[in-house]
Amino acid sequence: MKLASRLDHIEPFYVMECAKAASEIARSPACDPAQGGSPMIFLNIGEPDFTAPTIVQAAADACLRAGRTQYTDAVGLPALREAISRWYGTRFGLDIPARRIVVTAGASAALQLATLALFETGDEVLLPDPSYPCNRHFVAATGARAKLLPADATARFQLDAAAVQAAWNEHTRGVLLASPSNPTGTSIAPDEMQRIVHTVRERGGMTLVDEIYLGLSYDDAFSHSALRFGDDIISINSFSKYFSMTGWRLGWLVLPEALVAPVEKLAQNLFICASSVAQHAALACFEAEAIAEYERRRGEFKRRRDFIVPALQRLGLPVPVVPDGAFYAWADCSGHAASSWDFCFDLMQRAHIALTPGRDFGPHLGERFLRLSFASSMAHLEEAVERLQQAL
């Protein structure tokens, strides 16, 4: 069987390989409390331990009972697009017309649609290293090249305008950023984001910003959407993280008006539409009762961050930049091991703690750093710290 050459540019998703290994160990007698074992603590996957609030689940149930399961417009339910538009106004003080919003089958579909509409073979797109691996693979799948630029703690593990300017060449078509970032939980400061947008705009490129963790910002200084810097910016967002709807597979794009029709054409052919049940349910996400619950959860994630980051520091796993959003700590394990991959697998075996080695997120710091997800309960985090202290 001859496979498409584009697969040569798509690396394995090591996060999932580690998850499979952790699940296998978790099923062993060593992790069975009935046999004197200690259960695996999963701090490797970026999935909130909260599910969709009751009001959202009830909306999905009502949708099913009423038989509202037909296709929607390829760009999404008009009512949902309007609700997202109003949320930008109340949460971020932005006037984002509903006509610029395209509802998608998760942020993954949003990224695929945006990259397919903009990039092709021979193009180059700039991303930070470290960054979420799937983002660069969406670029690679179009035939374009994802060019990773090393980013250190001094730049909050993010690109800055100087790095973008220095790396730009005749093949560069734009930048793909994430703020807050997976794996670091760090955001780009608004003034720096503005400089990046200006640098890209001057060169005729496109600025794409993955903002799926923007709702989970903990610092007012960073709680701003890049959309404030112009109508030519593309924002990718999702109902998975802040809205706790991971498996519902629902996201959205905010696009320049000129891109809506081309993206709609792609969506009609590739996806038809996002899940109609998920869309009807998501309308309830913007009810006052749901927003109050999401804000309570945001406070709980912040409480977990404020516990786990100092604990990691005390254990000799420094977090050089405190995460201001999302639910990840990007910790340096080089004081304990030469390879974060070996270190994480060793802890999996000995302490029954699943962490994510940095290999997935780029070569620059992949061997030194690991990612810990504090999306798990406080009880799990406290137990994990005790086990780490013993193991280290």
C-alpha positions as CSV (number, residue, x, y, z in Angstrom):
1,M,0.0,0.0,0.0
2,K,1.4,3.4,-1.0
3,L,0.7,6.1,1.6
4,A,0.5,9.8,0.9
5,S,3.9,11.6,1.3
6,R,2.3,14.2,3.7
7,L,2.4,11.5,6.4
8,D,6.2,11.8,6.3
9,H,5.8,15.3,7.8
10,I,3.4,14.2,10.6
11,E,5.2,12.9,13.7
12,P,3.6,10.5,16.2
13,F,1.5,12.1,18.9
14,Y,3.7,11.1,21.8
15,V,1.2,12.4,24.4
16,M,-1.1,9.6,23.4
17,E,1.7,7.0,23.3
18,C,2.5,7.9,27.0
19,A,-1.2,7.8,27.8
20,K,-1.5,4.3,26.4
21,A,1.5,3.2,28.5
22,A,0.1,4.8,31.6
23,S,-3.3,3.1,31.1
24,E,-1.6,-0.3,30.6
25,I,0.3,0.1,33.9
26,A,-2.9,1.3,35.6
27,R,-4.5,-2.0,34.7
28,S,-1.7,-4.0,36.3
29,P,-1.7,-5.6,39.8
30,A,0.7,-2.9,41.0
31,C,-2.0,-0.3,40.6
32,D,-4.8,-2.4,42.1
33,P,-5.7,-1.3,45.6
34,A,-7.3,-4.7,46.3
35,Q,-3.8,-6.2,45.8
36,G,-2.0,-3.6,47.8
37,G,-1.2,-1.4,44.9
38,S,-1.6,2.4,44.4
39,P,-3.8,3.7,41.6
40,M,-2.3,5.6,38.7
41,I,-2.6,9.4,39.0
42,F,-3.1,10.9,35.6
43,L,-1.6,14.3,35.3
44,N,-0.8,13.9,31.6
45,I,-3.9,14.8,29.6
46,G,-5.3,18.3,29.3
47,E,-8.9,17.5,30.1
48,P,-10.8,19.2,32.9
49,D,-12.1,16.9,35.6
50,F,-15.4,18.9,35.4
51,T,-18.0,17.8,32.9
52,A,-20.6,20.0,31.2
53,P,-22.8,21.7,33.8
54,T,-26.3,20.4,34.5
55,I,-28.0,23.2,32.6
56,V,-25.9,22.2,29.4
57,Q,-26.7,18.5,29.8
58,A,-30.4,19.4,30.2
59,A,-30.3,21.4,27.0
60,A,-28.8,18.5,25.1
61,D,-31.5,16.2,26.6
62,A,-34.2,18.6,25.5
63,C,-32.7,18.8,22.0
64,L,-32.8,15.0,21.7
65,R,-36.3,14.7,23.0
66,A,-37.6,17.4,20.6
67,G,-35.8,15.7,17.7
68,R,-33.7,18.7,16.8
69,T,-30.9,16.6,15.4
70,Q,-30.9,17.7,11.7
71,Y,-28.0,19.4,9.9
72,T,-27.4,23.0,10.7
73,D,-25.8,25.6,8.5
74,A,-22.2,24.8,7.8
75,V,-21.2,27.9,9.7
76,G,-23.3,27.0,12.7
77,L,-26.7,27.8,14.3
78,P,-27.4,31.5,13.9
79,A,-28.5,31.6,17.6
80,L,-25.1,30.1,18.7
81,R,-23.1,32.5,16.6
82,E,-25.1,35.4,18.2
83,A,-24.5,34.0,21.7
84,I,-20.7,33.8,21.0
85,S,-20.8,37.3,19.7
86,R,-22.5,38.6,22.8
87,W,-19.9,36.7,25.0
88,Y,-17.1,38.6,23.4
89,G,-18.8,41.8,24.3
90,T,-19.5,40.9,27.9
91,R,-16.3,39.1,28.7
92,F,-13.7,41.0,26.6
93,G,-15.5,44.3,25.7
94,L,-15.2,43.4,22.0
95,D,-17.7,44.0,19.2
96,I,-17.4,40.8,17.1
97,P,-20.3,40.5,14.6
98,A,-21.9,37.1,14.5
99,R,-21.3,37.0,10.7
100,R,-17.5,36.7,11.4
101,I,-18.0,33.6,13.6
102,V,-18.0,30.1,12.1
103,V,-18.9,27.2,14.4
104,T,-16.7,24.1,13.9
105,A,-16.4,20.5,14.9
106,G,-13.9,21.4,17.7
107,A,-10.9,23.6,17.6
108,S,-9.2,20.9,15.5
109,A,-11.7,21.4,12.6
110,A,-11.2,25.2,13.1
111,L,-7.5,24.9,12.6
112,Q,-7.9,22.6,9.7
113,L,-10.3,24.9,7.9
114,A,-8.1,28.0,8.6
115,T,-4.8,26.4,7.5
116,L,-6.4,24.8,4.3
117,A,-7.9,28.2,3.4
118,L,-4.6,30.0,3.7
119,F,-1.5,27.8,3.2
120,E,-0.1,25.6,0.5
121,T,3.0,23.8,-0.6
122,G,6.1,26.1,-0.4
123,D,4.7,28.4,2.3
124,E,6.2,28.8,5.7
125,V,4.4,29.5,9.0
126,L,6.2,30.6,12.1
127,L,5.4,28.9,15.5
128,P,7.1,28.9,18.9
129,D,9.1,26.0,20.2
130,P,7.6,24.8,22.6
131,S,4.1,24.6,21.2
132,Y,1.2,22.2,20.8
133,P,2.3,19.6,18.3
134,C,-1.1,19.3,16.4
135,N,-0.9,23.0,15.5
136,R,2.2,22.5,13.5
137,H,0.9,19.3,12.0
138,F,-2.2,21.1,10.7
139,V,0.2,23.4,8.9
140,A,2.3,20.4,7.5
141,A,-0.9,18.7,6.3
142,T,-1.5,21.6,3.9
143,G,2.0,21.1,2.3
144,A,3.4,24.2,4.0
145,R,6.3,24.1,6.4
146,A,5.8,24.8,10.1
147,K,9.0,26.6,11.2
148,L,9.6,26.4,14.9
149,L,11.4,29.3,16.5
150,P,13.1,28.5,19.9
151,A,11.4,30.5,22.8
152,D,12.9,30.7,26.3
153,A,11.6,31.8,29.6
154,T,12.8,35.3,29.0
155,A,10.1,35.5,26.3
156,R,7.6,33.5,28.4
157,F,8.2,30.6,26.0
158,Q,6.3,32.6,23.3
159,L,7.3,34.4,20.1
160,D,8.0,38.1,20.2
161,A,8.0,40.6,17.3
162,A,11.8,40.6,17.1
163,A,11.9,36.8,16.6
164,V,9.1,37.0,13.9
165,Q,10.9,39.8,12.1
166,A,14.2,38.0,12.1
167,A,12.8,34.8,10.8
168,W,10.5,36.2,8.1
169,N,11.5,35.5,4.5
170,E,9.9,35.4,1.1
171,H,8.1,32.1,1.8
172,T,6.6,33.2,5.2
173,R,2.8,33.5,5.1
174,G,2.1,34.1,8.7
175,V,2.3,33.1,12.4
176,L,0.3,30.5,14.4
177,L,0.4,31.5,18.1
178,A,-1.3,30.1,21.2
179,S,-2.2,32.4,24.1
180,P,-2.5,30.9,26.7
181,S,-0.2,28.2,25.5
182,N,-0.2,24.4,25.7
183,P,2.2,23.2,27.1
184,T,3.4,26.2,29.1
185,G,0.2,27.9,30.3
186,T,1.8,31.3,29.4
187,S,0.3,34.1,27.4
188,I,1.7,36.8,25.2
189,A,1.5,40.2,26.8
190,P,-0.9,42.5,25.0
191,D,1.7,45.1,23.9
192,E,3.9,42.3,22.5
193,M,0.9,40.8,20.7
194,Q,0.2,44.1,19.2
195,R,3.8,44.4,17.9
196,I,3.6,40.9,16.4
197,V,0.3,41.7,14.6
198,H,1.9,44.9,13.3
199,T,5.0,43.0,12.1
200,V,3.0,40.4,10.3
201,R,0.5,42.8,8.8
202,E,3.4,45.0,7.4
203,R,4.6,41.9,5.5
204,G,1.3,41.0,4.1
205,G,0.9,37.9,6.3
206,M,-1.8,36.4,8.6
207,T,-1.9,36.2,12.3
208,L,-3.7,33.1,13.7
209,V,-4.1,32.8,17.4
210,D,-5.2,29.7,19.2
211,E,-7.3,31.1,22.1
212,I,-8.9,27.9,23.4
213,Y,-7.6,28.5,26.9
214,L,-8.4,32.3,27.0
215,G,-11.4,31.8,29.2
216,L,-9.1,30.2,31.8
217,S,-6.9,33.2,32.3
218,Y,-5.9,34.0,35.9
219,D,-4.2,37.4,35.5
220,D,-6.0,40.4,34.2
221,A,-2.9,41.6,32.5
222,F,-3.2,38.7,30.1
223,S,-6.9,38.3,29.9
224,H,-7.3,39.9,26.5
225,S,-8.1,38.5,23.1
226,A,-5.8,39.2,20.2
227,L,-8.9,40.2,18.2
228,R,-8.7,43.7,19.8
229,F,-5.8,44.4,17.5
230,G,-7.7,44.3,14.2
231,D,-10.3,42.6,12.0
232,D,-7.6,40.8,10.0
233,I,-6.7,38.4,12.9
234,I,-8.0,34.8,13.0
235,S,-8.9,33.5,16.4
236,I,-9.4,29.8,17.1
237,N,-11.6,28.9,20.1
238,S,-13.3,25.9,21.6
239,F,-16.0,24.8,24.0
240,S,-13.7,22.1,25.4
241,K,-11.6,23.8,28.1
242,Y,-13.4,26.8,29.8
243,F,-16.8,25.4,28.9
244,S,-15.9,21.8,29.9
245,M,-17.2,20.1,26.8
246,T,-14.2,18.1,25.6
247,G,-15.9,15.1,23.9
248,W,-18.8,17.2,22.5
249,R,-16.3,18.4,19.7
250,L,-17.4,21.9,19.3
251,G,-15.4,25.0,18.6
252,W,-15.4,28.2,16.5
253,L,-13.4,30.6,14.4
254,V,-13.5,34.3,14.3
255,L,-12.5,35.3,10.8
256,P,-11.9,38.4,8.7
257,E,-15.1,38.9,6.7
258,A,-13.4,38.1,3.4
259,L,-12.5,34.6,4.7
260,V,-16.0,33.6,5.9
261,A,-17.3,32.5,2.5
262,P,-14.1,30.5,1.5
263,V,-14.1,28.7,4.9
264,E,-17.8,28.0,4.6
265,K,-17.2,26.3,1.3
266,L,-14.5,24.1,2.8
267,A,-16.7,23.3,5.8
268,Q,-19.6,22.3,3.6
269,N,-17.5,19.8,1.8
270,L,-15.3,18.5,4.7
271,F,-17.7,18.5,7.7
272,I,-21.2,19.5,6.5
273,C,-21.7,21.0,10.0
274,A,-20.7,20.6,13.6
275,S,-22.9,18.3,15.8
276,S,-26.3,19.8,16.0
277,V,-26.9,18.4,19.5
278,A,-23.7,19.9,20.8
279,Q,-24.6,23.3,19.2
280,H,-28.1,23.3,20.8
281,A,-26.6,22.3,24.2
282,A,-23.9,25.0,23.9
283,L,-26.5,27.7,23.8
284,A,-27.0,27.0,27.5
285,C,-23.3,27.7,28.2
286,F,-24.0,31.4,28.1
287,E,-26.9,31.4,30.6
288,A,-26.0,33.2,33.8
289,E,-26.2,30.0,35.8
290,A,-23.6,28.3,33.6
291,I,-21.3,31.3,33.5
292,A,-21.3,31.5,37.3
293,E,-20.3,27.8,37.4
294,Y,-17.6,28.3,34.9
295,E,-16.2,31.2,36.9
296,R,-16.2,29.0,40.0
297,R,-14.3,26.4,38.2
298,R,-11.8,28.9,36.9
299,G,-11.2,29.9,40.5
300,E,-10.6,26.2,41.4
301,F,-8.1,25.8,38.6
302,K,-6.2,28.9,39.9
303,R,-6.2,27.4,43.4
304,R,-4.7,24.2,42.0
305,R,-2.1,26.2,40.2
306,D,-1.2,28.1,43.3
307,F,-0.7,24.8,45.1
308,I,1.2,22.7,42.5
309,V,3.7,25.3,41.1
310,P,5.4,26.1,44.5
311,A,5.3,22.3,45.3
312,L,7.2,21.5,42.1
313,Q,9.7,24.2,42.9
314,R,10.4,22.6,46.3
315,L,10.9,19.2,44.6
316,G,13.6,20.5,42.3
317,L,11.3,20.7,39.3
318,P,11.3,24.5,38.7
319,V,8.6,26.2,36.6
320,P,10.5,29.1,35.2
321,V,7.3,31.1,34.2
322,V,4.3,30.8,36.4
323,P,1.3,29.8,34.1
324,D,-1.2,32.7,33.8
325,G,-3.8,30.6,32.1
326,A,-4.8,27.1,31.0
327,F,-4.0,24.2,33.5
328,Y,-0.4,23.2,32.7
329,A,2.9,23.6,34.5
330,W,6.0,23.5,32.2
331,A,8.6,22.1,34.6
332,D,12.4,21.6,34.2
333,C,13.4,18.1,35.3
334,S,17.0,18.3,34.1
335,G,18.1,18.4,37.8
336,H,16.9,14.8,38.1
337,A,17.5,13.2,34.6
338,A,19.1,13.9,31.3
339,S,15.9,12.9,29.4
340,S,12.4,14.0,30.4
341,W,11.1,10.9,28.4
342,D,13.0,8.5,30.6
343,F,12.2,10.5,33.7
344,C,8.4,10.4,33.1
345,F,8.4,6.7,32.3
346,D,10.4,6.0,35.4
347,L,7.8,7.9,37.5
348,M,5.1,6.1,35.8
349,Q,6.6,2.8,36.8
350,R,7.8,3.6,40.3
351,A,5.4,6.3,41.6
352,H,2.4,5.6,39.4
353,I,2.2,9.2,38.3
354,A,1.5,9.9,34.6
355,L,3.2,13.1,33.3
356,T,3.9,14.2,29.7
357,P,7.6,14.4,28.6
358,G,8.5,17.5,26.5
359,R,9.3,15.6,23.3
360,D,5.9,16.4,21.7
361,F,6.2,20.1,22.0
362,G,9.4,20.7,20.1
363,P,13.1,19.9,20.1
364,H,14.3,23.1,21.8
365,L,13.5,22.1,25.4
366,G,11.9,18.7,24.9
367,E,14.5,16.7,26.7
368,R,14.7,19.1,29.7
369,F,11.0,19.9,30.4
370,L,7.9,18.0,31.2
371,R,4.2,19.1,31.2
372,L,2.0,18.5,34.3
373,S,-1.7,19.0,33.9
374,F,-3.4,20.3,37.0
375,A,-6.8,19.7,35.5
376,S,-7.2,16.8,38.1
377,S,-8.6,17.2,41.5
378,M,-6.8,18.8,44.4
379,A,-6.8,15.5,46.2
380,H,-5.0,13.9,43.3
381,L,-2.5,16.7,43.1
382,E,-1.7,16.5,46.8
383,E,-1.2,12.7,46.6
384,A,1.0,13.2,43.5
385,V,3.2,15.6,45.4
386,E,3.6,13.1,48.3
387,R,4.6,10.4,45.9
388,L,7.0,12.6,44.0
389,Q,8.7,13.6,47.2
390,Q,9.3,9.9,48.0
391,A,10.3,9.0,44.5
392,L,12.8,11.9,44.1
